[in-house]
Amino acid sequence: MTDRKMLRLGGFFSVPGNHLAGWRHPDAIPTYDMDFQGYAHITQVAEAAKFDCIFFQDTVGVSGSRALARGERARAKLSRTVKLEPTATLAALAMVTEHIGLVATATTTYNEPYNIARRFMSIDHISNGRAGWNLVTSQIEDESENFGFDQHMPHAERYERAAEFYEVVTGLWDSWEDEGALLRDKASGIYMDRDKVHFLDHVGKHFKVKGPLNITRSVQGWPVIAQAGSSEAGRELAARTADVVFTAQTKIAEAKAFYADIKRRAAKYGRAPEDIKIMPGLTPVLGATTEQATANYERLQALMPDDVALLSLSHISGGLDLTKFPLDGPLPELPPSNAAKARQALIVQTARENNMTLRQIARHTAAGTGHRVIVGTPDYMADEMQKWLEEEAADGFNVVCNHYPRPFEDFCTQVVPELQRRGIFRSEYEGATLRENLGLRKPENRYQRAARLKEAS
């Protein structure tokens, strides 16, 4: 048995591809966005490689739909948000997998806590303890009009609502005590022990929810909770609530600072550093040699017109029309964004530090949506991942590919074996649940904890 720190790996499935022009690549299968068999294939590839989990981002709208409605057809080219609804997809994937964790996004901005609590706990039961909920606030403004609003509520209010949403969902997940609540005793005719079923009776600023949830706790207690915000409000919410933090970090110094900050903040909520796993996004562009990998990257970039690249900045532009600025001039000063504040700050910093033109930062962003793009050989990629792990810049990575399925298959068959050879990634799953494989504790039922503490006092 070794005490060596081990990498965590997630497969971030941004079908048909994370790169804005990736779906046009000769090896790409663009129909993966609506093909369940494609989802199943890449999930099974990830499970064969012993990934901790797969992860589906979600958007409850079509990116660019507002522009299309205004007749701006060029701006609507960004729309790649046609995909299967992720929670329904997770339930289906649970039937064709055995070990891998199944994580999906559900926004707290345009959902209700009871529905989300029931949906994810159902998936957790169906998968025997492998579900995870990526708790996010909505970003793209195109979503708001699908729910009766002209625009998002302010950023701070979205996070305030999210924090209360988390309290309601996790409170509902604890409605039933782990032992003896659901009896189903045929002889006595007693179906449940009402003393072990708890009403939440939540009354807050955003929600009024009585409970209890009409589904019991799962074998892992709660689904794993992921969080993806990196703004000040996002970091605080992550430190308080998240088991896993998905983030966009491109430089090791900044990644180390983010890592340390989240772990430090967690302490004030009574959480240990190991209670949170930090997993930045990583986009691999592989080649047998550095030259081949670079050629592969340049071939991909050549597929992307400048106008499409520019649209990759639309969600962080603060409403500024970037088409009115010269492409070979600097990135203009951006108004504050009500969408993705941390992502806007990252992109502006990258442009300023590297003296990039508007064209260059647009193409850079479109290639990785802000995540780190690593171009090189499998050995070089393993070197970089090991360095970030050992220097506490990351606990693992969320692998997000430019198109599917070939780049992900190549990562699993070329990079993962090298990580295993180095002894920093598993060769077999350690446990049966997602929490066990991530090295996370099972949450204690809050009502049982309260009774235990009362008895101890």
C-alpha positions in Angstrom: 0.0 0.0 0.0 1.3 3.4 -0.9 0.7 6.8 0.6 1.5 8.5 -2.7 -1.0 11.1 -3.8 -3.2 9.9 -6.6 -4.7 11.8 -9.5 -8.5 12.1 -9.9 -9.8 12.2 -13.5 -13.1 13.3 -14.9 -14.3 13.2 -18.4 -16.0 16.5 -19.3 -18.2 15.6 -22.2 -18.9 18.8 -24.1 -20.4 17.1 -27.2 -19.9 17.4 -30.1 -16.7 19.1 -29.0 -15.3 21.8 -26.8 -13.5 23.6 -29.6 -16.0 25.8 -31.5 -14.9 24.3 -34.8 -14.1 20.8 -33.5 -17.2 19.3 -35.0 -15.8 20.1 -38.4 -12.7 18.0 -38.0 -12.5 15.0 -40.3 -12.3 12.6 -37.3 -15.2 14.2 -35.5 -18.6 12.6 -35.2 -20.9 15.7 -34.9 -24.0 13.7 -34.4 -22.7 12.7 -30.9 -24.7 15.7 -29.5 -27.9 13.7 -29.9 -26.7 10.1 -30.0 -27.1 8.2 -26.8 -25.0 5.3 -28.2 -22.2 7.9 -28.6 -22.6 9.0 -25.0 -22.5 5.4 -23.9 -19.4 4.6 -25.9 -17.3 7.5 -24.5 -18.5 6.7 -20.9 -17.5 3.1 -21.3 -14.1 4.2 -22.6 -13.7 6.4 -19.5 -14.7 3.5 -17.3 -12.3 1.1 -18.9 -9.6 3.7 -18.2 -10.7 3.9 -14.5 -11.8 7.5 -14.6 -13.5 8.7 -11.4 -16.4 10.2 -13.2 -17.9 11.6 -16.4 -19.4 15.0 -16.3 -22.0 16.7 -18.4 -22.2 20.5 -18.6 -25.7 21.8 -19.3 -27.4 25.0 -20.6 -31.1 25.4 -20.5 -31.2 27.3 -23.8 -29.6 27.6 -27.1 -26.5 29.8 -27.0 -26.9 32.6 -29.6 -30.7 32.4 -29.7 -31.2 36.0 -28.8 -29.0 37.1 -31.6 -30.8 34.8 -34.0 -34.1 36.2 -32.9 -32.8 39.7 -33.7 -31.8 38.5 -37.2 -28.1 38.4 -36.5 -27.5 35.1 -38.3 -23.7 35.3 -38.1 -23.8 35.6 -34.3 -26.0 32.5 -34.1 -23.1 30.4 -35.5 -22.0 29.9 -31.9 -25.0 27.6 -31.1 -23.6 24.2 -30.2 -26.0 23.7 -27.2 -28.1 21.0 -28.8 -27.7 17.9 -26.5 -29.6 15.3 -24.5 -31.0 16.4 -21.1 -28.2 15.3 -18.8 -30.0 13.9 -15.8 -32.2 11.6 -18.0 -29.0 10.6 -19.8 -27.2 9.8 -16.5 -30.0 7.4 -15.5 -29.7 5.6 -18.9 -25.8 5.5 -18.5 -26.2 3.9 -15.1 -27.6 0.9 -16.9 -24.6 0.4 -19.2 -21.8 1.0 -16.6 -20.8 -0.4 -13.2 -18.2 1.7 -11.5 -17.8 5.2 -13.0 -19.3 8.2 -11.4 -22.1 10.0 -13.2 -22.2 13.8 -12.8 -24.4 16.4 -14.4 -25.1 20.1 -14.2 -28.4 21.5 -13.0 -28.8 25.2 -12.5 -30.1 26.7 -9.3 -31.3 29.7 -11.1 -34.1 28.1 -13.1 -35.0 25.0 -11.1 -36.7 24.2 -7.8 -34.9 22.4 -4.9 -37.5 19.6 -4.4 -37.3 18.6 -8.1 -33.5 18.6 -8.1 -33.3 16.7 -4.8 -35.6 14.0 -6.0 -34.0 13.8 -9.5 -30.4 13.3 -8.3 -31.2 11.0 -5.4 -33.2 8.9 -7.9 -30.1 8.6 -10.1 -28.0 7.8 -7.1 -30.3 4.9 -6.2 -30.4 3.7 -9.8 -26.6 3.8 -10.1 -26.0 2.3 -6.6 -24.3 5.4 -5.3 -22.5 6.8 -8.3 -24.4 10.1 -8.9 -23.1 13.7 -8.6 -24.8 17.1 -9.0 -22.8 20.0 -10.4 -24.4 22.9 -8.6 -24.2 26.1 -10.8 -25.8 29.4 -11.3 -26.8 30.2 -14.9 -24.4 32.1 -17.1 -25.6 32.7 -20.7 -28.4 35.3 -20.8 -30.2 33.2 -23.5 -31.6 31.0 -20.8 -33.6 33.7 -18.9 -36.3 34.2 -21.5 -37.2 30.5 -21.4 -38.3 31.0 -17.9 -40.2 34.3 -18.1 -37.4 36.7 -17.4 -35.9 39.4 -19.7 -32.5 38.9 -18.1 -30.8 37.0 -15.3 -31.2 38.2 -11.7 -28.0 39.9 -10.6 -24.9 37.8 -10.0 -24.8 38.3 -6.2 -28.5 37.3 -6.0 -28.0 34.2 -8.1 -25.3 33.0 -5.7 -27.4 33.9 -2.7 -30.2 31.8 -4.1 -27.8 29.0 -4.9 -26.6 28.9 -1.3 -30.2 28.6 0.0 -30.9 26.1 -2.8 -28.1 23.8 -1.5 -29.4 24.0 2.1 -32.9 22.9 1.0 -31.7 20.1 -1.3 -29.3 18.6 1.2 -32.0 19.0 4.0 -34.4 17.1 1.8 -31.8 14.4 1.2 -31.7 13.8 4.9 -35.5 13.4 5.3 -35.2 9.7 6.0 -32.7 8.3 8.6 -30.4 5.6 7.4 -31.6 2.7 9.5 -35.1 1.8 10.5 -37.1 4.5 8.8 -38.6 2.6 5.9 -39.7 -0.7 7.5 -42.1 -2.4 5.1 -43.0 -4.9 7.8 -45.6 -7.2 6.4 -46.4 -8.9 9.7 -47.1 -5.8 11.7 -48.4 -3.8 8.8 -46.0 -0.9 9.6 -44.6 0.6 6.5 -42.5 3.4 8.1 -41.3 4.6 11.4 -42.7 8.2 11.4 -40.2 9.2 14.2 -37.4 8.6 11.7 -38.9 10.6 8.9 -38.2 14.3 9.2 -40.0 17.4 7.8 -37.6 20.1 6.6 -40.0 23.0 7.2 -37.7 25.4 5.4 -38.8 29.1 5.1 -36.2 31.4 3.6 -35.8 34.4 1.3 -36.1 32.4 -1.9 -37.8 29.1 -1.0 -40.5 27.7 1.3 -40.3 23.9 1.3 -42.0 21.6 3.9 -40.7 18.1 2.9 -40.0 15.3 3.5 -38.5 14.1 0.2 -40.4 11.0 -1.1 -37.2 9.1 -1.6 -34.7 7.7 0.9 -31.0 8.4 1.3 -28.7 6.3 -0.9 -25.8 4.0 -0.1 -23.4 7.0 -0.3 -25.7 9.3 1.7 -25.9 12.1 -0.7 -24.9 12.4 -4.4 -21.5 14.0 -4.7 -21.7 17.8 -5.1 -19.6 19.6 -7.6 -19.3 23.3 -8.1 -17.8 25.3 -11.0 -17.7 29.0 -9.9 -14.3 30.8 -9.5 -15.5 34.3 -8.7 -15.4 35.5 -5.1 -19.0 34.3 -4.6 -18.3 31.1 -6.4 -15.2 30.3 -4.3 -17.1 30.9 -1.1 -20.0 28.6 -2.2 -17.5 25.9 -3.2 -15.7 26.0 0.1 -19.0 25.6 1.9 -20.7 23.1 -0.3 -18.5 21.3 -2.9 -17.0 17.9 -2.8 -15.4 18.6 -6.2 -14.5 21.9 -7.7 -14.3 22.2 -11.5 -12.3 25.2 -12.5 -10.4 26.9 -15.4 -6.8 27.4 -14.5 -4.1 27.8 -17.1 -1.0 28.7 -15.1 0.5 26.7 -12.3 1.1 29.7 -10.0 -2.4 30.9 -10.2 -3.7 27.3 -9.9 -1.7 26.8 -6.7 -3.1 30.0 -5.3 -6.7 29.0 -6.2 -6.1 25.5 -4.7 -4.8 26.9 -1.4 -7.6 29.5 -1.2 -10.4 27.0 -1.6 -8.8 24.6 1.0 -8.3 27.5 3.4 -11.8 28.8 3.1 -13.2 25.3 3.7 -11.7 25.2 7.2 -14.1 27.9 8.5 -17.0 25.6 7.6 -15.5 22.8 9.6 -14.1 21.0 6.5 -10.7 19.3 6.1 -8.6 20.0 3.0 -9.1 16.4 1.7 -12.9 17.0 1.8 -12.7 19.0 -1.5 -11.0 17.8 -4.7 -9.8 20.6 -7.1 -10.0 19.5 -10.7 -9.1 22.1 -13.4 -10.1 21.6 -17.0 -7.5 20.2 -19.4 -7.8 20.0 -23.2 -5.3 17.5 -24.7 -4.0 17.8 -28.2 -1.8 14.7 -28.7 0.9 13.7 -31.2 3.6 11.0 -31.3 6.1 14.0 -31.4 5.8 17.6 -30.3 5.9 18.6 -34.0 3.0 16.3 -34.8 1.0 17.5 -31.9 1.6 21.2 -33.0 0.5 20.3 -36.5 -2.7 18.7 -35.2 -3.5 21.8 -33.2 -2.8 24.1 -36.1 -5.0 21.9 -38.4 -7.8 22.3 -35.9 -7.4 26.0 -35.5 -7.5 26.4 -39.3 -11.1 25.1 -39.3 -12.3 28.1 -37.3 -13.3 31.4 -39.0 -12.5 34.6 -37.1 -16.1 35.6 -36.8 -16.9 32.4 -35.0 -13.8 32.7 -32.8 -14.9 36.2 -31.8 -18.3 34.8 -30.6 -16.5 32.8 -28.0 -16.1 36.0 -26.1 -19.8 37.0 -26.3 -20.8 35.6 -22.9 -18.1 37.6 -21.1 -18.3 40.8 -23.1 -20.6 42.5 -20.6 -22.9 43.4 -23.5 -20.2 45.1 -25.6 -20.5 44.4 -29.3 -16.9 43.2 -30.1 -17.6 43.1 -33.8 -17.2 46.9 -33.9 -13.6 46.7 -32.8 -10.6 45.9 -35.1 -9.6 42.3 -34.9 -5.9 43.2 -34.9 -6.3 45.8 -32.2 -6.2 45.1 -28.4 -9.1 43.6 -26.5 -11.2 46.6 -25.5 -12.1 47.4 -21.9 -15.1 45.3 -21.0 -18.1 46.4 -18.9 -18.7 44.2 -15.8 -20.4 40.9 -16.8 -23.5 39.6 -15.1 -22.7 36.2 -16.6 -19.3 34.6 -15.8 -17.3 37.1 -13.8 -14.4 34.8 -13.1 -14.1 33.7 -16.7 -14.2 37.3 -17.9 -11.4 38.2 -15.5 -9.3 35.2 -16.6 -9.7 36.0 -20.3 -8.9 39.7 -19.8 -5.8 38.8 -17.8 -4.6 36.3 -20.4 -5.0 38.9 -23.2 -3.2 41.7 -21.3 -0.3 39.6 -20.0 0.4 38.1 -23.4 -0.2 41.4 -25.4 -2.7 39.5 -27.5 -4.9 41.1 -30.2 -8.7 40.7 -30.2 -8.3 38.1 -32.9 -5.7 36.1 -30.9 -7.5 36.1 -27.6 -10.8 35.1 -29.4 -9.1 32.2 -31.1 -7.3 31.2 -27.9 -10.6 31.2 -26.0 -12.5 29.4 -28.7 -9.9 26.6 -28.6 -10.4 25.7 -25.0 -13.2 27.9 -23.6 -10.7 29.2 -21.0 -9.4 25.8 -20.0 -5.7 24.9 -20.4 -4.8 23.4 -23.8 -1.8 21.0 -23.6 -0.2 20.4 -27.0 2.4 17.6 -26.9 3.3 13.9 -26.5 1.7 11.6 -24.0 4.8 11.7 -21.9 4.8 15.5 -21.8 1.1 15.6 -20.9 1.8 13.2 -18.0 4.7 15.3 -16.9 2.5 18.4 -16.7 -0.3 16.6 -14.8 2.2 15.1 -12.4 3.8 18.4 -11.7 0.4 20.1 -11.0 -0.5 17.2 -8.6 2.8 17.2 -6.7 2.9 21.0 -6.4 -0.7 21.2 -5.1 -2.1 23.0 -8.1 -4.7 20.3 -8.6 -6.0 17.1 -7.1 -6.9 15.9 -10.6 -8.2 17.1 -14.0 -11.4 17.3 -16.0 -10.5 16.2 -19.5 -12.4 18.1 -22.1 -11.8 17.3 -25.7 -11.9 19.4 -28.9 -14.1 16.8 -30.6 -15.3 13.2 -30.0 -14.6 10.4 -29.8 -11.0 10.1 -31.1 -9.1 12.6 -28.9 -10.7 11.2 -25.8 -10.0 7.6 -26.8 -6.4 8.6 -27.5 -6.0 10.2 -24.1 -7.4 7.1 -22.4 -5.1 4.7 -24.3 -2.0 6.8 -24.4 -1.8 9.1 -21.4 -3.6 7.1 -18.8 -1.3 4.1 -19.0 1.7 6.5 -18.5 0.1 7.9 -15.4 -0.5 4.4 -14.1 3.1 3.4 -14.9 4.2 6.4 -12.7 2.0 5.2 -9.9 -0.1 8.3 -9.7 -3.4 6.9 -11.1 -5.4 3.8 -10.2 -5.4 0.6 -12.1 -8.6 -0.7 -10.4 -11.5 1.1 -8.7 -11.1 1.2 -4.9 -14.7 1.2 -4.0 -18.3 0.8 -5.1 -19.5 4.4 -4.8 -18.3 7.7 -6.3 -17.5 9.0 -2.8 -15.4 5.9 -2.1 -13.5 6.3 -5.3 -12.9 10.0 -4.8 -11.8 9.4 -1.2 -14.7 11.3 0.3 -16.6 10.7 3.5 -20.3 9.7 3.5 -22.3 12.7 4.9 -23.9 12.0 8.3 -27.6 12.4 8.4 -28.2 15.8 10.1 -31.0 14.5 12.3 -29.0 11.5 13.4 -26.0 13.8 14.0 -28.1 16.1 16.1 -29.5 13.3 18.2 -26.0 11.9 18.6 -24.6 15.2 19.8 -27.5 15.7 22.2 -27.0 12.3 23.7 -23.3 12.9 24.1 -23.9 16.2 25.9 
